[in-house]
Every structure is written in C-alpha cells, then in structure tokens.
Amino acid sequence: MGSEKNRDIRLKRRPSGLPAPADFELVESDIPTPGPGQVLVRNLFMSVDPYMRGRMRDRKSYIAPFQIGAVLQGGAVGKVVTSNANADFLAGDYVVSMNGWREWFVSGGEGLQKVEARPDMQVYLGTLGMPGLTAYVGMLNIGGLKEDDRVFVSAASGAVGAIACQIAKNKGCRVVGSAGSDEKCAFLLERLKIDGAINYREHDDLSAALADAMPGVTLYFDNVGGSHLEAALDDMAEFGRIVACGMIEQYNASEGPPAPRNLFQIVAKRLTMRGFIVIDHLDMMERFQRDMKEWIAEGKMTWRETIVDGIERAPEALIGLFSGENFGKMLVKLSDDE
Amino acid sequence: MGSEKNRDIRLKRRPSGLPAPADFELVESDIPTPGPGQVLVRNLFMSVDPYMRGRMRDRKSYIAPFQIGAVLQGGAVGKVVTSNANADFLAGDYVVSMNGWREWFVSGGEGLQKVEARPDMQVYLGTLGMPGLTAYVGMLNIGGLKEDDRVFVSAASGAVGAIACQIAKNKGCRVVGSAGSDEKCAFLLERLKIDGAINYREHDDLSAALADAMPGVTLYFDNVGGSHLEAALDDMAEFGRIVACGMIEQYNASEGPPAPRNLFQIVAKRLTMRGFIVIDHLDMMERFQRDMKEWIAEGKMTWRETIVDGIERAPEALIGLFSGENFGKMLVKLSDDE
C-alpha cells in the first residue's frame, strides 16, 4: 500500500440528457483506517447499471437520489485487507457491497455479503447478483413464466436480459430476443440458444420484425420501453403479460418519449403490465443463488462481460451502457486481486 | 304501422379523426316481416358508446370492424310487436339486443335478453347493462377493490365512471373523480357523494390537481388514457393498480398520443396495469344485476342520462361523446313505448 491513495467518483452536477464525463469528479484521499470492529475493504470490481441514471435526477423515486458532491453508490465486490477485530469478516474474505465507485472503504460489516468464489468473483455483480436476481424474480414471480409461453426479451444480451432468456429456455419456452448488433444476435442464437434474434438497429419497423420472428408473444420481459414496448404491444397475444423491468430507451430523455403510441392495446388485448424493483425481493436471494448455481454447474447458463479498467474510466463505462457499448454485464475493474 | 318505414344507420365511409355526419348514411326500407318462429321488434332506445369508434377502423381487434355499407351495431332495448309462434318471446315483451342503429328488426330470438322493467327500460343499456357490468367487473374482478383503497376514476360522470365511483363508495373507499364541467363535478360531489371532483378543463397541470385532491391513489379506474393516465402515474402510491377500461382521449387520434410520458412510473412504483373487455365477463351478468338491483333499491346508486331524439340524430349523439356533450349515459330514443 505504502503511499497509495484512495480514489472515488462523485457526482459533480446533474446530467441533462446523456451523462457527460464532466458530470463526474474523481477525488483522491487517504486510504481510510478501520476502527475497532471495522474492516478495510479494497474493491476489485464495481458494477455500472442503467438504473443509476435515475438516481442522478433530483426527484423522489423508489431509491434516494445521489447527492451533488457525494460519492456515488453501486454494487461492488472487494477483498477484506484488514479486519480490526470484526468477528464476521477476516482478512482475505471476499465481500459484495453497495460501496462501489471507490477503491477502498471501511465498514462495520453492515450490508456486506460474504461470497466464496475467488475465481470470477465478479459473477456476484452479474449472474449470481442483482442482475441475475432481477431476471429470476421478473420471469418467475412477476411474469409467472409457464412452459408454453412465447417469450420476448429486449436488451437480450445484457446482464439481465441474457439471464432472463436462459431462465425461459430452461423452462422449455420459445424465446426471441432483441439486441443492438449482429455479433450480439449471433451470441443469442449460438450461445444462449434462443429461437430468434432481432438486431433492432436494422429494422425501421420493429413491430413487423417482431411479428415475423414470433407472432403472438405471451410474455414480454421489457428492459427497453419506448419503441420495443410499442412493438411488443402490437404483436402480443390476448391476455399476454408484460414484465416492466426497465425502460433504458428513456432514461436520458428530457422530454417524455414519443412511444409507445399504441397503449390502448393493453385494453384491447386485455394485457397485464406489471412493474417491479429487485430490492423488494431480496428474500428470494438465497433460493435464487441455489437455483442459479445449479444451472451454472449443469452448463445451462452462460453470459458475457465487458470489463473496463480503472476507476477513472467508470463514468465512461456507465455512459457506454446507453449506446450499447457493453456486451453483457458492464464491469469496472478497480484493482488486481493480489 | 300502416305506411310506416324502417330506418337504419349504416357506415358510409371510415372516419378520419373525429367521425363526421357524412361518415354515416340513413337508409329507409320496409318494415321486415317475421317468419315462422321469429319476432318483430321495435326498438325504443339505442346506446351509443365510445368503443364504437374502434369498430369503425378497418383493423383486427377484440371485436370485428364495422363494414362499409352495413348497418351499424350496438345495444338497444325494444318491444316485441309480433311474435310469429316464438315460444320464448311474446308480443309486449321488452328485449335487450345488440341490434341498435335500426328502428325495427326481426329475430329468431338469438342474442335477445328479456327484461322485466317497463318504466325506464333503458336502464338495461346503462346502469343495469353493459356499462354497469363494465364498472362492476373492472372494480371488483380486475381492480380487486379493497375497503382502504384510495380510488381515482376518470370520466367519472359517464355511464361507466359514475357506477365505478359508487361501487367504490359503497365499499367504503375514498373516491376522487374527474369530469369536463363544473356541473358534472357538482353532480359527482352532491349526488354520487364522492370525496373530490376535478374539472380537468380547468387545470393545465392535471398531475398537480390530482395530487392535491388525493395524494397517493392506490386504484385508478382509467376511462380516458393520455393526460389522465399520466396524472395518475405521477400521483399513484407504490404498488398501486390501474384498471385499463378505456382511453377515450385517443380513440380519434390518427397519430398515437404523446402521453403518458411517464410510463416508467410503472416500474419505479411497481404498478400493475391491467386491461379488460366486458364481453369476456358476461358470466358475471346475473350476479351483477342482482347486486345492482339491490343497490338501486337501497338508494345507493344514481346516474344521469342524456337522451337524443330520433335515429337520424344517432351519429350526432355518438360524435358528441368525444367532446363530453353527454351527461351520463348517452341514449337515442327511437320510438315512444305505445
């Protein structure tokens, strides 16, 4: 450690539209010292997720907004470097926390989850973490996934979407996904083995593309909103269900989006659209991780990661989510696991 | 009857935007003669309803589109004038049918429902008919109305809305409604005895008006869509439910509507929005009519009607629905009950 410093990223100003690097500030400080009962953690990976854009707005929502000048928050996995007589966490333990956007932190242990896997411990920020749980809860609890469902997943190669696709495939459903490049679509077909893939950038008429790929969707897992929700509403079968997980298309909009223009289909087709937030379902975490580990062990679950190096590039990683620069889970590597 | 003629209204061309009188055609013909086993019915009242606008479009939906040159269809109540040996219907019987938009018709009895009440038999086109059943099913089956719900109903003085308000009041809920005039709002407060009324024409910021009248709506019964749905999404409590019954604001739109712009609230507030169509729930009709007759007998249900005279004015009556010219159930009187 020696003369090493701690670095963190703070919100400098609230973005207007797409966040810009100047909305963030990199701040250097001393590495903190753990008091009695505290641990010092060095973060190895942090997560950037689309929902973080919402917390940059100054308005009441399901989670408190980020404050100007304060360190940002988000999922991270790190290693306990020093335990100052904390009974639960020892030096060498790997821990998941919501203390991302900083290289080092001290903690009394609240909100830390010990994880066992040293290799690929960043999986606890993706497939075995919140994004995986989001897909699991969305498909099973909110969507009520059934074997004969005809499933459409938007942003299907993303951290949540790829898991959602595979949960539905493992259940025996037919699945079509959308993504933003031919390479991502190839991954969907070849690696996730879903039944159809739509590169949405290549279709002016997404409704027609979806109707062609899967007429009569019964379950739509929505990560995108806007144009994708509109296409799904056009294509869906009567009595279909929409799992409203995210609407990334509009997170940066200053004005509301022009789509969907066909919301009346909710009435005409007797659809049910249901929103959810994963933090309401943390009681499912244990069951989810048990199932997920089994699927992984059986070779029934695969995923991609995009890893950006260095905390100074974390803002860029977050911004890149909104143009699809990530392929799968977007992570920032904060340090080597020495 | 003598030299009397039958008159009906046909779809002359598909409307673009708001229907115009020239989209309809009045056609005269001989009064038909009932064959063996048939009855001749003279209609007394017919119903005009917002959903009919949807059937004027040439596109697949939950109900077949009207055909150019064919007589329109809709609810009607009439009197059997001649029964040619039909065992179920005798001269003098009152019957509800879907054979509106014509003064006379013959039928073998299929789709006719005998109704007993001679005075105010038009109530079977409103409070005791499809609009009443719509409110009943929407509130109880789709909305899962509970005593502690904080209910918002749009188009609250209309045929469906007024019943929806009173079902919620009878259950003990707090209820706020919106309507398009001060007179209608006075009716909501004084006659329906709901807790708040919003004249939406007097508010630029409907979200603020609703938040003022009832912060934290838990159940929104939506008849309007667009601006009203947007206000509800802004105001609703977490885990609220939206009963998607109708979206009259957009039935005449050629382009889709720009609102609601805040659909992401479905995710953020974990809302459930569920559409329904009353014809899926006709099995509830008997139970509904039993409950409704009891409420009426107990003085717990009131409503308004706007009656337009003469089949030639039926197009005008339908068109008037979209600017709120009706006060309560809009009916066309086709003949006196002689």
Interface residues (C-beta under 8 A of the other chain):
Chain A: G54 S61 Y62 G225 L229 E238 A244 C245 G246 M247 Q250 E255 G256 P257 P258 A259 P260 R261 N262 L263 F264 Q265 I266 V267 A268 K269 R270 L271 T272 M273 R274 G275 F276 I277 D280
Chain B: G54 S61 Y62 G225 L229 E238 A244 C245 G246 M247 Q250 E255 G256 P257 P258 A259 P260 R261 N262 L263 F264 Q265 I266 V267 A268 K269 R270 L271 T272 M273 R274 G275 F276 I277 D280
